[in-house]
Amino acid sequence: MTVDRLVFVFAGCVVLAGIALAHFVNPWWICLSIFAGLNMVQAAFTGLCPAAMVFKKLGAKPGAAFR
């Protein structure tokens, strides 16, 4: 799996986890989903994604978006 796909899967899981935690635990967990969304927007403009850097160091193959 490429870095791009791993980033998408990770971001999706973080958003879903934030929504589930906000629903079942405490509404303030929605901030986790907000943070993930804002991070995706800034990564689209800057190309800088902390998760992509971690996945690269773990040996994932580079994709088209995060080189």
Phi and psi in radians as a Rosetta constraint file:
Dihedral C 1 N 2 CA 2 C 2 CIRCULARHARMONIC -1.463 0.35
Dihedral N 2 CA 2 C 2 N 3 CIRCULARHARMONIC 2.892 0.35
Dihedral C 2 N 3 CA 3 C 3 CIRCULARHARMONIC -1.018 0.35
Dihedral N 3 CA 3 C 3 N 4 CIRCULARHARMONIC -0.723 0.35
Dihedral C 3 N 4 CA 4 C 4 CIRCULARHARMONIC -1.010 0.35
Dihedral N 4 CA 4 C 4 N 5 CIRCULARHARMONIC -0.863 0.35
Dihedral C 4 N 5 CA 5 C 5 CIRCULARHARMONIC -1.157 0.35
Dihedral N 5 CA 5 C 5 N 6 CIRCULARHARMONIC -0.662 0.35
Dihedral C 5 N 6 CA 6 C 6 CIRCULARHARMONIC -1.108 0.35
Dihedral N 6 CA 6 C 6 N 7 CIRCULARHARMONIC -0.689 0.35
Dihedral C 6 N 7 CA 7 C 7 CIRCULARHARMONIC -1.123 0.35
Dihedral N 7 CA 7 C 7 N 8 CIRCULARHARMONIC -0.757 0.35
Dihedral C 7 N 8 CA 8 C 8 CIRCULARHARMONIC -1.098 0.35
Dihedral N 8 CA 8 C 8 N 9 CIRCULARHARMONIC -0.761 0.35
Dihedral C 8 N 9 CA 9 C 9 CIRCULARHARMONIC -1.118 0.35
Dihedral N 9 CA 9 C 9 N 10 CIRCULARHARMONIC -0.796 0.35
Dihedral C 9 N 10 CA 10 C 10 CIRCULARHARMONIC -1.085 0.35
Dihedral N 10 CA 10 C 10 N 11 CIRCULARHARMONIC -0.819 0.35
Dihedral C 10 N 11 CA 11 C 11 CIRCULARHARMONIC -1.100 0.35
Dihedral N 11 CA 11 C 11 N 12 CIRCULARHARMONIC -0.721 0.35
Dihedral C 11 N 12 CA 12 C 12 CIRCULARHARMONIC -1.089 0.35
Dihedral N 12 CA 12 C 12 N 13 CIRCULARHARMONIC -0.724 0.35
Dihedral C 12 N 13 CA 13 C 13 CIRCULARHARMONIC -1.147 0.35
Dihedral N 13 CA 13 C 13 N 14 CIRCULARHARMONIC -0.677 0.35
Dihedral C 13 N 14 CA 14 C 14 CIRCULARHARMONIC -1.146 0.35
Dihedral N 14 CA 14 C 14 N 15 CIRCULARHARMONIC -0.750 0.35
Dihedral C 14 N 15 CA 15 C 15 CIRCULARHARMONIC -1.099 0.35
Dihedral N 15 CA 15 C 15 N 16 CIRCULARHARMONIC -0.833 0.35
Dihedral C 15 N 16 CA 16 C 16 CIRCULARHARMONIC -1.115 0.35
Dihedral N 16 CA 16 C 16 N 17 CIRCULARHARMONIC -0.683 0.35
Dihedral C 16 N 17 CA 17 C 17 CIRCULARHARMONIC -1.126 0.35
Dihedral N 17 CA 17 C 17 N 18 CIRCULARHARMONIC -0.725 0.35
Dihedral C 17 N 18 CA 18 C 18 CIRCULARHARMONIC -1.089 0.35
Dihedral N 18 CA 18 C 18 N 19 CIRCULARHARMONIC -0.715 0.35
Dihedral C 18 N 19 CA 19 C 19 CIRCULARHARMONIC -1.180 0.35
Dihedral N 19 CA 19 C 19 N 20 CIRCULARHARMONIC -0.760 0.35
Dihedral C 19 N 20 CA 20 C 20 CIRCULARHARMONIC -1.109 0.35
Dihedral N 20 CA 20 C 20 N 21 CIRCULARHARMONIC -0.768 0.35
Dihedral C 20 N 21 CA 21 C 21 CIRCULARHARMONIC -1.136 0.35
Dihedral N 21 CA 21 C 21 N 22 CIRCULARHARMONIC -0.650 0.35
Dihedral C 21 N 22 CA 22 C 22 CIRCULARHARMONIC -1.148 0.35
Dihedral N 22 CA 22 C 22 N 23 CIRCULARHARMONIC -0.623 0.35
Dihedral C 22 N 23 CA 23 C 23 CIRCULARHARMONIC -1.310 0.35
Dihedral N 23 CA 23 C 23 N 24 CIRCULARHARMONIC -0.769 0.35
Dihedral C 23 N 24 CA 24 C 24 CIRCULARHARMONIC -1.673 0.35
Dihedral N 24 CA 24 C 24 N 25 CIRCULARHARMONIC -0.411 0.35
Dihedral C 24 N 25 CA 25 C 25 CIRCULARHARMONIC -1.965 0.35
Dihedral N 25 CA 25 C 25 N 26 CIRCULARHARMONIC -1.156 0.35
Dihedral C 25 N 26 CA 26 C 26 CIRCULARHARMONIC -2.717 0.35
Dihedral N 26 CA 26 C 26 N 27 CIRCULARHARMONIC 2.321 0.35
Dihedral C 26 N 27 CA 27 C 27 CIRCULARHARMONIC -1.003 0.35
Dihedral N 27 CA 27 C 27 N 28 CIRCULARHARMONIC -0.405 0.35
Dihedral C 27 N 28 CA 28 C 28 CIRCULARHARMONIC -1.172 0.35
Dihedral N 28 CA 28 C 28 N 29 CIRCULARHARMONIC -0.263 0.35
Dihedral C 28 N 29 CA 29 C 29 CIRCULARHARMONIC -1.157 0.35
Dihedral N 29 CA 29 C 29 N 30 CIRCULARHARMONIC -0.228 0.35
Dihedral C 29 N 30 CA 30 C 30 CIRCULARHARMONIC -1.071 0.35
Dihedral N 30 CA 30 C 30 N 31 CIRCULARHARMONIC -0.397 0.35
Dihedral C 30 N 31 CA 31 C 31 CIRCULARHARMONIC -1.067 0.35
Dihedral N 31 CA 31 C 31 N 32 CIRCULARHARMONIC -0.516 0.35
Dihedral C 31 N 32 CA 32 C 32 CIRCULARHARMONIC -1.102 0.35
Dihedral N 32 CA 32 C 32 N 33 CIRCULARHARMONIC -0.773 0.35
Dihedral C 32 N 33 CA 33 C 33 CIRCULARHARMONIC -1.156 0.35
Dihedral N 33 CA 33 C 33 N 34 CIRCULARHARMONIC -0.668 0.35
Dihedral C 33 N 34 CA 34 C 34 CIRCULARHARMONIC -1.101 0.35
Dihedral N 34 CA 34 C 34 N 35 CIRCULARHARMONIC -0.777 0.35
Dihedral C 34 N 35 CA 35 C 35 CIRCULARHARMONIC -1.046 0.35
Dihedral N 35 CA 35 C 35 N 36 CIRCULARHARMONIC -0.778 0.35
Dihedral C 35 N 36 CA 36 C 36 CIRCULARHARMONIC -1.099 0.35
Dihedral N 36 CA 36 C 36 N 37 CIRCULARHARMONIC -0.733 0.35
Dihedral C 36 N 37 CA 37 C 37 CIRCULARHARMONIC -1.118 0.35
Dihedral N 37 CA 37 C 37 N 38 CIRCULARHARMONIC -0.763 0.35
Dihedral C 37 N 38 CA 38 C 38 CIRCULARHARMONIC -1.134 0.35
Dihedral N 38 CA 38 C 38 N 39 CIRCULARHARMONIC -0.641 0.35
Dihedral C 38 N 39 CA 39 C 39 CIRCULARHARMONIC -1.150 0.35
Dihedral N 39 CA 39 C 39 N 40 CIRCULARHARMONIC -0.669 0.35
Dihedral C 39 N 40 CA 40 C 40 CIRCULARHARMONIC -1.133 0.35
Dihedral N 40 CA 40 C 40 N 41 CIRCULARHARMONIC -0.690 0.35
Dihedral C 40 N 41 CA 41 C 41 CIRCULARHARMONIC -1.144 0.35
Dihedral N 41 CA 41 C 41 N 42 CIRCULARHARMONIC -0.807 0.35
Dihedral C 41 N 42 CA 42 C 42 CIRCULARHARMONIC -1.162 0.35
Dihedral N 42 CA 42 C 42 N 43 CIRCULARHARMONIC -0.591 0.35
Dihedral C 42 N 43 CA 43 C 43 CIRCULARHARMONIC -1.160 0.35
Dihedral N 43 CA 43 C 43 N 44 CIRCULARHARMONIC -0.581 0.35
Dihedral C 43 N 44 CA 44 C 44 CIRCULARHARMONIC -1.135 0.35
Dihedral N 44 CA 44 C 44 N 45 CIRCULARHARMONIC -0.613 0.35
Dihedral C 44 N 45 CA 45 C 45 CIRCULARHARMONIC -1.535 0.35
Dihedral N 45 CA 45 C 45 N 46 CIRCULARHARMONIC -0.598 0.35
Dihedral C 45 N 46 CA 46 C 46 CIRCULARHARMONIC -1.795 0.35
Dihedral N 46 CA 46 C 46 N 47 CIRCULARHARMONIC -0.388 0.35
Dihedral C 46 N 47 CA 47 C 47 CIRCULARHARMONIC 1.370 0.35
Dihedral N 47 CA 47 C 47 N 48 CIRCULARHARMONIC 0.077 0.35
Dihedral C 47 N 48 CA 48 C 48 CIRCULARHARMONIC -1.764 0.35
Dihedral N 48 CA 48 C 48 N 49 CIRCULARHARMONIC 2.038 0.35
Dihedral C 48 N 49 CA 49 C 49 CIRCULARHARMONIC -2.366 0.35
Dihedral N 49 CA 49 C 49 N 50 CIRCULARHARMONIC 2.036 0.35
Dihedral C 49 N 50 CA 50 C 50 CIRCULARHARMONIC -1.013 0.35
Dihedral N 50 CA 50 C 50 N 51 CIRCULARHARMONIC -0.684 0.35
Dihedral C 50 N 51 CA 51 C 51 CIRCULARHARMONIC -1.124 0.35
Dihedral N 51 CA 51 C 51 N 52 CIRCULARHARMONIC -0.687 0.35
Dihedral C 51 N 52 CA 52 C 52 CIRCULARHARMONIC -1.096 0.35
Dihedral N 52 CA 52 C 52 N 53 CIRCULARHARMONIC -0.687 0.35
Dihedral C 52 N 53 CA 53 C 53 CIRCULARHARMONIC -1.120 0.35
Dihedral N 53 CA 53 C 53 N 54 CIRCULARHARMONIC -0.702 0.35
Dihedral C 53 N 54 CA 54 C 54 CIRCULARHARMONIC -1.147 0.35
Dihedral N 54 CA 54 C 54 N 55 CIRCULARHARMONIC -0.788 0.35
Dihedral C 54 N 55 CA 55 C 55 CIRCULARHARMONIC -1.120 0.35
Dihedral N 55 CA 55 C 55 N 56 CIRCULARHARMONIC -0.629 0.35
Dihedral C 55 N 56 CA 56 C 56 CIRCULARHARMONIC -1.085 0.35
Dihedral N 56 CA 56 C 56 N 57 CIRCULARHARMONIC -0.787 0.35
Dihedral C 56 N 57 CA 57 C 57 CIRCULARHARMONIC -1.144 0.35
Dihedral N 57 CA 57 C 57 N 58 CIRCULARHARMONIC -0.465 0.35
Dihedral C 57 N 58 CA 58 C 58 CIRCULARHARMONIC -1.418 0.35
Dihedral N 58 CA 58 C 58 N 59 CIRCULARHARMONIC -0.075 0.35
Dihedral C 58 N 59 CA 59 C 59 CIRCULARHARMONIC 1.752 0.35
Dihedral N 59 CA 59 C 59 N 60 CIRCULARHARMONIC 0.233 0.35
Dihedral C 59 N 60 CA 60 C 60 CIRCULARHARMONIC -1.224 0.35
Dihedral N 60 CA 60 C 60 N 61 CIRCULARHARMONIC 2.584 0.35
Dihedral C 60 N 61 CA 61 C 61 CIRCULARHARMONIC -1.218 0.35
Dihedral N 61 CA 61 C 61 N 62 CIRCULARHARMONIC 2.451 0.35
Dihedral C 61 N 62 CA 62 C 62 CIRCULARHARMONIC -1.177 0.35
Dihedral N 62 CA 62 C 62 N 63 CIRCULARHARMONIC 2.610 0.35
Dihedral C 62 N 63 CA 63 C 63 CIRCULARHARMONIC -1.961 0.35
Dihedral N 63 CA 63 C 63 N 64 CIRCULARHARMONIC -2.864 0.35
Dihedral C 63 N 64 CA 64 C 64 CIRCULARHARMONIC -1.369 0.35
Dihedral N 64 CA 64 C 64 N 65 CIRCULARHARMONIC -0.594 0.35
Dihedral C 64 N 65 CA 65 C 65 CIRCULARHARMONIC -1.465 0.35
Dihedral N 65 CA 65 C 65 N 66 CIRCULARHARMONIC -0.797 0.35
Dihedral C 65 N 66 CA 66 C 66 CIRCULARHARMONIC -1.961 0.35
Dihedral N 66 CA 66 C 66 N 67 CIRCULARHARMONIC 1.758 0.35
